[in-house]
Amino acid sequence: MPTLSPAVNGARDPRHDLPAWAAAAFPGGLAQEGGNVWAPHDYSWDMGEEARINQSASNRSGGGLAVSLHFEGLLRAALARAGVEMSMDGVLLDLRSGDGTRSVVPWLSLLPRVHIVATDPSSLLLAAAVGRARPLEAEDRVMGVLAEPDRIPVAPGSVDMVSGVACLHELDDPDLILAAAARALRPGGTAIFLAPFDGHGVLRLAYERICAEAPLWPDDPLAPDVALALRAIVDDIAKRTLPDRRDPTFAQMEQKWLFARESLETAARGLGFRGVDFMSHNDHETLYRDAATLQVGALTGSADAALPSWAMDILDGFDRALRPPVKRLLMLEGTIVLRR
């Protein structure tokens, strides 16, 4: 893993010898922070803010080979939908790369001729992302830029692809990220984002019904920790569906948005994307039952936490009411493919 040395008395390495393949994307050069990690010349290294960002970075890290393979499958499907050949070359700009497990590693496998600019505001995560190229013998294909997605000094029309695996829903203004992607892409380029959608509202309705009916089942009670988890999920879904940016808690939310297809398509076309496609990640027969099992287990911290049989019957009713084509429209998680 590269070691970042932000300052000796605050001074940066003045070298501007970027990898040759990145020169066109960053004609103004970058300041080298350490290893193959760089930052914009005007980047302000506030150690207090950096510590805060790194401390919260754990939510965007973790997972191993299984996680990488999961996201590789999703990104492979996105490439097929976009008509992108895996033999393509060029430069891919990856936004909010995290530790690279979900984006850098899959892209290195899927696109063996592409060079990757990994970006993140967390120096710890970015160093990890860049470091993941070493065991794959791909160090010459990856560089890191320390920046938020809308503050990367990349030249307009200089990259072939933009990706954001966990990006749009975490930031205050997703439209700024779409605009940054549109600026960075060359004509004919492709942007791929993975995001959560407002189909979670179906789960909210199911959980609200379960909580409302719990008093009717004294002989098969809803465990207190499970009830608490369901109410927390309902509250989270409500806050992320058309969130109020004026709410003081909005800035503190790590995951801020559940998207509507129509609003994303309108924003993307307004920014000049000529093609907008959506791909649902899940549409199977037991989607809501399975999602509830995973969510309750994650929030209670117990693999043994379970919903009572009557609650599962309610979830099964929602699953029977909405067939796979409808679940694809009311998707929980999905991929957005944008063509410039």
Secondary structure, 3 states (H helix, E strand, C coil): CCCCCCCECCECECCCCCCHHHCCCCCCCCEEEECCEEECCCCCCCHHHHHHHHHHHHHHCCCCHHHHHHHHHHHHHHHHHHCCCCCCCEEEEECCCCCCCCCHHHHHHHCCCEEEEEEECCHHHHHHHHHCCCCCCCHHHEEEEECCHHHCCCCCCCEEEEEECCCHHHCCCHHHHHHHHHHHEEEEEEEEEEEEECCHHHHHHHHHHHHHHHHHCCCCCCCHHHHHHHHHHHHHHHHHCCCCCCCCCHHHCCCCCCECHHHHHHHHHHCCCCEEEEEECCCCCCHHHHHHHHHHHHHHCCCCCCCCHHHHHHHHHHHHHCCHHHHHHCCCEEEEEEEC
